[in-house]
Amino acid sequence: MQFALQGGADGLMSALIDEQAEHDLRSIAPALQGRPVLLIGAAEDTLASVDNHLLPVAEAMQDAGVDVTRVILPGGHGISDADYAGRLAQWMHGECMQRDALHSPL
């Protein structure tokens, strides 16, 4: 991936295409078993569509026994940090509360 850093956006895209097997999240799904994973997509995203990107990863993770949560937000590829930050915080809070309850001495 070093070329990508030196080659700008075109170099990055070339490296990602050439090395796509290394960056395929479906291939690491078994290693995430027993861990919570949050996947966020945008319903109207035409660059990284939910059907082509999020759903195949989510399905591979579910098949591998990963505790995966899918969130599909309205909007396109340019959703802002504010659009998903609240959902991320909510999910993280829920995961922490759930883990605390599991490890509670009561």
C-alpha positions in Angstrom: 0.0 0.0 0.0 3.0 2.3 0.1 2.6 3.1 -3.6 -0.9 4.4 -2.8 0.4 6.9 -0.3 2.8 8.2 -3.0 0.5 8.0 -5.9 -2.4 10.1 -4.7 -6.0 9.1 -5.2 -5.3 7.2 -8.4 -2.5 5.3 -6.7 -4.8 4.5 -3.7 -7.5 3.2 -6.0 -5.0 1.1 -8.0 -3.6 -0.4 -4.9 -7.0 -1.2 -3.4 -8.1 -2.9 -6.6 -4.8 -4.8 -7.0 -4.8 -5.9 -3.3 -8.6 -6.3 -2.9 -8.4 -9.8 -1.4 -6.2 -8.4 1.4 -8.9 -5.8 2.3 -12.0 -8.0 2.0 -13.7 -7.8 5.3 -15.5 -11.0 4.6 -12.2 -12.9 4.9 -11.6 -11.8 8.5 -15.1 -12.6 9.7 -14.1 -15.8 11.5 -11.4 -13.9 13.5 -14.2 -11.6 14.8 -16.3 -14.3 16.3 -17.4 -13.4 19.8 -16.8 -9.7 19.2 -19.5 -7.1 18.5 -19.3 -5.4 15.2 -21.2 -2.3 13.9 -21.6 -1.8 10.2 -23.1 1.5 9.0 -24.2 2.2 5.5 -26.2 4.9 3.7 -29.4 4.0 1.9 -28.9 6.2 -1.1 -25.1 5.7 -1.5 -24.3 5.1 -5.2 -20.5 4.7 -4.6 -20.6 2.1 -1.9 -24.1 0.7 -2.1 -25.5 -1.2 0.9 -26.4 -4.1 -1.4 -22.8 -4.4 -2.8 -20.8 -3.5 0.2 -22.5 -3.7 3.6 -24.8 -6.6 3.1 -22.2 -9.1 1.9 -19.9 -8.3 4.8 -22.8 -8.5 7.3 -23.9 -11.9 5.9 -20.4 -13.3 6.0 -20.0 -12.1 9.6 -23.3 -13.5 10.6 -22.4 -16.9 9.0 -19.1 -16.8 11.0 -21.0 -16.3 14.3 -20.1 -12.6 14.7 -22.4 -10.4 16.7 -23.0 -7.9 13.9 -25.4 -4.9 14.0 -26.4 -3.3 10.7 -27.5 0.4 10.6 -28.7 1.9 7.3 -29.0 5.7 7.5 -30.8 7.9 5.1 -28.6 9.8 2.7 -25.8 9.2 0.3 -22.0 8.6 0.3 -21.4 12.0 1.9 -23.2 11.4 5.2 -21.5 13.5 7.8 -19.9 12.5 11.1 -22.9 13.9 12.9 -25.2 11.6 11.0 -23.6 8.5 12.4 -21.8 9.6 15.5 -25.0 9.4 17.6 -25.7 5.9 16.4 -22.2 4.8 17.1 -22.3 6.3 20.6 -25.7 4.6 21.2 -24.4 1.2 20.0 -21.2 1.5 22.1 -23.1 2.4 25.2 -25.4 -0.5 24.7 -22.5 -2.9 24.2 -20.8 -1.6 27.4 -24.0 -1.9 29.4 -24.5 -5.4 28.1 -21.0 -6.5 28.9 -21.2 -4.9 32.4 -24.4 -6.9 33.0 -22.7 -10.1 32.0 -19.7 -9.5 34.3 -21.6 -8.1 37.2 -20.9 -10.0 40.5 -24.6 -9.9 41.4 
